Amino acid sequence: MFGFYGRILTVDLGNRTYSIDAPEAGLLESVLGGKGLGTALLASRNPAGADPLGPDNRLIFATGPFCGGPIWGGSRYGVFTKSPLTGFYAESYSGGKVPEAIDRAGFDAIVIEGVSERPVALAIHPEGCAFHEADHMWGLETYDAERAARSALGVDKPGFGPPGAVVIGPAGERLVRYAIIANDFWRCAGRAGVGAVMGSKRLKAVVFQGDRKRELADPKGARAYAADFAKQNKENKGVKAYKAYGTTMMVALMNTAGAFPAKYWSQGTCDHWPKISGETFHKEHEVTPHACLKCFMACGRMAKLAKGRHQGLVLEGPEYETIYAFGGLCMIEEMDEIVWLNDLCDRLGMDTISAGNLCALAIEACRRGKLDLGLDYGDFEGVGRLIHEIAERRGVGELMAEGIVPTAEEWGLSDLAIHVKGMEPPGYDPRVLKGMGLAYGTSPRGACHLRTTFYKPELAGFIPPDAIEGKAEMLTDYEDRLTIFDTLVLCRFYRDMYTWEELEKAVGLATGLDASKEELRRKAARVLNLTRKFNLREGLTMKDDRLPGRLHREALPDGRTLTAAEMERLLADYYRLRGWNPDGSMP
């Protein structure tokens, strides 16, 4: 079949065995690769009610039919599992160079099951998998672990491309429920705790290498399409903006819109935002664009701090979400300190969105007399200490490592805590961008901006941010298209360039399948329904699709709010459009 390898690698860590099998007949045609294949495998191979940190929970890596080929934006991989943070479906994606190393191993998906008795590292190649003891890597921070894994497990074999490694840090080893999987030092599959699942299996690192390449339906046509696509889009206004500032440009945009969550969700802007804006960051430090493979956008920021107590620190970042989490929610006013906290989370292997939200909740707990840590807004040193405690499961960090739901319950702050399904939202306040409220509620992995990126049409004026009528209709169109992105696996920031019409061309050239808008939307619906059924099987109810009551009760200082009635209307419209029952269950 064009665009796919037709091979799935299953690795049993407990028995240290592996097998290579073909996907079920018709599966790839039905749901494509990436998210479609990963979700289908998770739903069929995970037993209902599996412990997310137990041997029965599968950890699945998958690439898509665009990876390794000429089509722009396809150097990405996805990770699929049951989340230890939410207890529901988990998906997380990352880019960089590693996705093409994963792809060259020659599998559409790698399914990892069981638990190793001792720390282990895997070397995955076209013939299968080799198991290596990893006691000497256990305890290493992510950067050192990646260097060690590539050095020890990579091979110099004729035809093989360079090795690529995915690793966990100390947070993943200690089962922090929002631990990340890291690659290329600063890239990560960052949300829903996929790193904790890897840690629960005592799997420190996976190195991928090989010489395989997907056979496309029309290789010559795909190359010509890619050349024309670049010619048409390289000078695109949005591309230029991302290349100039990356996601840091969102700080100014969101504060201007009044939707920048600050002071633990009590404000929609903060007075110090110009100090932590992308413009100031680029002016005061050494920052250059950095791209994944097969990308002309270069949204990444390779940064070297030019001043402050961390002068000389180098990393790729920070992204907008990290700036919001520490600069907004925790009210930290110096960009170099935010960069330091970003680097700290990366080294320890921890999601910056969850970490920033929990640290801000801890600040509120101190202010309300629930904790005695001497912590307050703007205290970057205190936040840094807290991050270490979480990663080490020491002191109050033992509780905070379990996630926001048990932490808020223990502190008596459940009514204050902001999350959906147990995962904290990114930096887009739904009291201003009401479509983001629906996006947070209906995302299968918990509060998430990436399933729909619906802040884009609301901020761009395609639909008024405070509109309710017609919002679910537009959101489902975005969600369907971006679900197809995740089956390919395709970068979100190409969303304005890969319209339905462009997807039809590109998918057809890669796979030879019917890729009309109607057929692609049918495939998207299958994937979304598979995901929903998985969550329903794991105990999801309609209440899990709702926002925390505080976001309805408390208006922002400027008076804007999203009422509970508005949210109910959005959910009702969404369920109807998806063909689900009024209570969110499946027919």
N, C-alpha and C positions, 0 to 999 in steps of 0.2 A: 504494500500500500504506500502510495507516495506521501512524503512528509512525515512518515513515522518509521520506527525501526521494527515494530511488531514484536518487541521483546520486553519482558518485565523481569527484573532481578528481585528475588526474595531472599533476604538474609536473616537467618535465625541465630541470634547472639548467644542464646542459652546453649545450643548444641554445636555452635560454630560450624554451621553448614549453610549452603546456599543452593538455590535452584533458579533456572532460567526457563520461563514459560511465555507462551503467546497470550495476548489479551483475549478475553472472551470474544467470540465471533460477533462482528458488527458494533462492538463497543466504541472503537475509535471513530467510526463513521457517525455514531450517534452523539457523542459528547466531546469529540476531539481529544487533545492531550491536556497537559497542565492541570488546571483545576478540574476539568471534566473527568479526566482519568483518575486523578488523585482522589476525588470525592467518591467516585464509584468504587474504587478499591477500598477506601476507608469504610464505606457503608457495608460492603460485602464481607470484609475480613475482620473488622472489629466486632466482637460480641456485644450485644446490648448491655449497657451498664458497666462497661470495662473501666477499671481504675485508670485514670489518665497517667498515673505514675507506676502502673503495673505492667507485667509482661505481655498482657493481651492487647495493649494499646499499640497500634501500628504507627510508625513514623515514616512518612512517604515523601520522597523527593521526586520532582518531575520537572521536565522542561517541555517545550512545545514545538510545533512544526516550523516555527520561524528561527529557532535557536541554531546557530552554526551556519546559517545561510546568509544571503546577501540583503535580506529585508531589514530595514532600519528598526531599531528599538526592541529587538528580540533577544538580547543577551540577558536573560533573566531566568531564575528558577523559582519554583514554589515548594513549600513544605506544608503537608497536610497531616493532621492528627486530631486527637481529642484533647481539648485544652485543659491543663491542670489549673488554670486561673478561673475559668468559667464553668467547666464541666460540659461544655458544648463543643460544637465544631470549631476547629482552628485551621486557619490558612495564613501563611505569611510568605512574603516574596522578597527577593533580593537580586541585585544586579552585579555589575563589575565584570571581571574576567572569568571568574570561576564558573558561571553558567555554561560557557562553551567547553570547559574542561569536563563538566558533568556530562554534557551532550556527547562529547567524543568517546565516552565510555560505551555508548551505543545502546542505551536503554530508554524507553519512553518513561519508565518509572522505576524507582528503587524502593522496595518495601522492607523496612527493618522491624523485626519483631523479637520478642523475648528479652531477657536480661542477661548480661554477662556477669559471671562471678567476680571478675576482676576488671579494672579499667582496660579498655580495648580501643584500638584504632583500626579502621578498615581501609584497605586499598582496593578501590573498585576499578576494574578494567574490562575490556570487551569480553574476556573469557570468564569473568565472574568476580570473585572477591577473595582477598587474602586477609587473614586476621593477624594482628600484631599486638603484643602486650604494650600497654600504655601507662604503666605505673610511674615511669619517669616523667610523663607529661602531666599527670594528675596534679592539680594545684597551680599549674601555669596560668598566667593571664592570657587573654586571647591572642595578643600580638606574638608573644613567645611561643604559644601553642601552635599557631599557624606556621611560623618559621620551622619549628621542630618537626611538624607533621610533613611538610613539603620536603624537607631535607631527608628525613628518615624513610618515607614511604614512596617518594617519587622515584621513577626509574628512567634511565636513559636508553630507550629502545627505539630503533629505527622506525620512523613514521609516527611515533607518539608525539602529541603536543605536550606543552609544559603541564606539570601537575597543578591541580587546584584543590585547595583544602577548605572544608567547613569545620569549625571548632566551637567549643563552648569554653567559658571562663569559670572562675570560682563560683559565680552565682548559679550557673547551670549545674555544677557538681553538687552544690548544696540544696538543689531543688527549689530555688527561689522561683515562685510560680509565674514570674514575668521575665524569666531569663531568655536571652537571645541566642541565636546561632549566628556566628560571625564568619565573614569571608573577606578576602582582599583587605584585611586589617580594619577598614572602617565601614564596610557594607554589612548589612545584617538582615536576617529574617527576624524582625524585631518584636512582633506583637503576639499576644495570646499564650506565651510561655512555652514555645516550641523548644527552647534551649533546656528547659527543665525536663521535658520528655527525653531528650537526648541524654541528659545527666542521669535520669532514672534508670537508663539502660546501661549505665557506666560506659557510655560511648563518648570518648573525648574528642575524636577527630575522624573525619572521613576524607580521604584523598582520592580524587577522580583523575583518570588519565586514559588516553586511548587514541585511536586513529580512525574512528568511524565518522561517517558523514551521512546525513539524511539525503535520500534521493528525492528530489523535487519533481513535481509533475511536468513543469516547464522551466528547466534551469536557465535557459537563455532568456526566456520571457521574464523570469524573476530578476535576473541581473539588469535587464533593460528597465524594468519597472522601478527597481531600487535607484538606478541612476536618475531617472526622470523625477522620482519622488524627492530626492535630495535637491535637485535643481529647482523644483517648484517650492520647496519649503525651507531651505537653509536661511533665507532672508526674511522668513516669517517674523512678524512683530513679537509674537510670543516666544519663539525660539531665541530671538535676540535678547529678550528680557531674562529668560532662564540662563542663557550663557553669561549675561552680564552680572546677575546677582543670585542666581539659583533660587531656592525657596526662601532665602532670607528677605526677599522683596515683599513677602507676605506680611511682615511685621508692620510696615507702614500702611499697607492696604487694609489690614484687619483693624488696626487702631482707628483709622479714618472712618471705617464702617461702623465702629463701636461694637465689634464682635470679637475682640481679643480678650479671651478669658484671663482675668487678673485677680490677685488677692483671693485665691481659692474660690473662683466663680462668683465673686460678689461684685465685680466690676467688668465693664466691656472695653476698657482701655486703661492705660496707666501713664502717669505724667512722664516717666523716664523712658518711654518707648523710643524717642529719637536716639538715645544712647545705645540701644540694643538693636537698632535697625540695620538692614543690609547695607544701606548707603554708608553709615558710620563705620560699620565693620570693615568694608572694603577700603575706606579712606584711611583708617588707623592701623591696619595690619596688612601683611603680605598675603593676598588672596588671589588665586588664579583658578579658572575653570578646569574641571576634571570630568572626563566622560567614561561611561562604560564602553565595552566593545560595541561596534556597529551603532554608534550614536553620534549625531552632529550637534546635539543640544548642549552637552557638557554642563548639566545642572549642578554637578558636584563642586564643592569649594575646597580646594587644597589650600590650607591656611597655615601660616606661620605667625605666631603672635610677635608683634614688634615692640611691645611694651608691657609693663605690669610685672607682677611677681612671677608670672609664668612665661616670661619672655623666652622665645625660642621654641615653645611647644608647637609641634606639628601634628595636624590631623586633617582628615577630610570631614568638613562640617563647620559649624553646626547647621542642621536643617531647621526650618521654621518651627517644627513641632518641639524640638529641644529648647529653642529660645522661648517659646510660649510656656513650656512646662516649668522652666526654672526662672526665666526673666519675667513672666507674667504671673503664674500661680504663686511662685515663691517670692516674687518681687525683688529679684536680684538685679541690680542696676548696672553692673559692669560686664561688658561682653567677654572680656578675657576670663572672668570667673565662670561664666556660662560655658565657655569653651573647655575650661578645666573640668567642670562637672561632666560635660559630654565625654571627654577623654576618659574620665574615671569610670563612667558607666560602660563605655566601650571595652576598656581593659578588663573589667570585672565580669562583663557579659550580661548587662541588664538593660531593659527597655527604658529609655529616657522619659517616655510619656507616662508610663505607670509610676516610675520612680519620682518624677516631679510632682505628680498628683498626690502620691502618698506622703511625700515630704511636706507639701503644702497643708495636707490634712493634719499632719503632726504639729505644724506651726499653730493651726487653729486649736488643736487639743491642748497645747501649752497655754495659749491665750485664755482658754476656757477652764483652766485648772484641772484638766484630765491627765496631763503629763507634767513632769518636772524635769525638763531637759534644758531649760534656759534658751529655747529656740524661738526666733521671731522672724518676721518677714525681712528679707534682705541679708540674712545671715548665711553667706555662702560657705563659711568654714563649718558651721553647724550642719548645714545640708550635706557637705562632703563627708563629715563624720558619720552621719546617719546612713549614707549610701554604703560606706564601709561596713557598718553594723548589719545592714540588710544582707549584703553579700556574704558576710561571715556568720549570719544568723546568731548574732551576739546582742545581748541586752534587748532593747525594744525592737531591734531588727529581726529577732526570732519571730515575733508576731507579724511585723510588716512584710516579711518575706512570704507570708501566706496570702497576701492580696488585700484589696480594699474592703471586701465584705466582712471577713472575720475581724480585721483591724478596727473598722468603724464600730462594729458590734461591741467589741471589748472596751472601747473608749466611750461608749454611749453616744456615738455621733452618727448613727445610721441615717438620721434625717438630714444630716449635713452633707454626707458623702455623695459624690457625683460619679455615677457609673451606669452602664447598661449591661445586664447579664454578668456583672462582675468585672467588666473591663472599662477603664476610664476613657473619656472622650479625648480626641485631639483638639486643636486650638480654634474651634469655630463655634461660637455661642449660638445655640438653636433658638434663643429668645429673639435674636435678630434675623438669623438665617433659618427660617422655619422648616425649609426642606431638609436641612441638616438634622433637625429633630426626627423627621421620619427616617432619614438615612441611618442615624444612630440606633433608632428603635428596631428597624427591620434587619440590620446587619446580622448575619448568623454568628459572627464571632464576638459580638459585643460592640460597644460604641466605636464606630469606624468611619473615617472620611473617604477611604480609598475604594470601597465597594461601588460608590456612585460619583465621587468627587463633586457632589451637587452644590458645593459652595461656588463652583465656577459659573453655572448659569444664573445663580442668584446674584452674585457680585457683578456679573457682566450685563445684567439687565434683561436677560432672555425671559425671565419671569420675575415679578416683584418679590423681594425677600419675604414680605409679610403676607403674600397671597396664600390662600388655602385651596381655592378652586383651581382645578387643573394641575396642581402640583404633583400629585401622585402619578398622573399620566406621564408627565415629563420625566419624573424620576425613574419610572420603570423602563423607559426608553434608554436612559443613560445606564441604568443597571444592567439591562440586557446587553448593550454594546460592550460595556466594560467586563461583563462576565465572559464574553467572547475574547476580549483582551487576555483574560486570565487563563483561558484554555490554550492560548497560542505560545508562550506566555509573553505578553507585550507590555512595554512600559506605559504607565498612566499618562506621562507628560506628552505623549503623542496623541492624546485623545482628540485634539482639535484637527489633527491631520488625517487620522484614520477614521473617516466617516463610514457610515454603512456602505456607501458606494466603493470607497477605497478598500475596505475589508473584503468586499466581494471579489475585487481584483486580486488582492494579495493572497487570500486563502485559496482561491481557485488556482493560482499559479503554483502554490506550494503543495497542495493536496490533490488537486483535480476533482474535488468534491463540489457538489452544488453549494454555492456560497451566496445565494441570493439573500436579501435582507430577511425575507420571510423564513427561509430555512435556517439562517443563523439565529433568528429570534426563537425558533422552535428548539434549537440546540441549547440556547441560553436557558429557556424555560425548563428543559430537562435537568440541566445542572442545578438550577436554583431549587427545583422541586426535590431533587436528590438530597441537597443540603438541608432543606427544611425537614424532610422525612427523617434524616439522621438526628436532627435536634429534637424533633417530637419524640422520637424513640428514646432519647436520653432525658426526657422529662420536661421539655420546653412547654410553656403555656403562654397565653396572650399577655399575661402580666410581665413576662420577660421581654416583651417588645415595647414596653412603655418606658418613658423617661423617669428619672427620679422626681418625686413630688416637689422637691425644692425648686426645680427649674420652672414649675408651674406656679408655685406659691410666691416666689420672690421675683419681683421685677428688677431689671437692671436700673441703675441710678437715673437713666434717662426715661424710664417708664416702660420700656419695651418688654414684652413677655410673650410666651407661648402658652396659651391656656390649655388646661386638660381637655376641654371640649374640642379645641382645634386639633389636638393630637389624636383624639378619638376619631375625628372626621378623616384625618390623613390616613390613619391605620385602616379604617373601614374602606376607603377608596382603594388603598393599596391591596388589601386582601381580595377585594372584588376583581381588580384588574389581574391579579395573579390566579384567579379561579379557585381561591381557597375559601373555606367556610368563614362565616362572620366572626368566629372566635379564633381565627388564625390556624385552625387545624386543616388537614388535607381531606378532600372529599373521599 
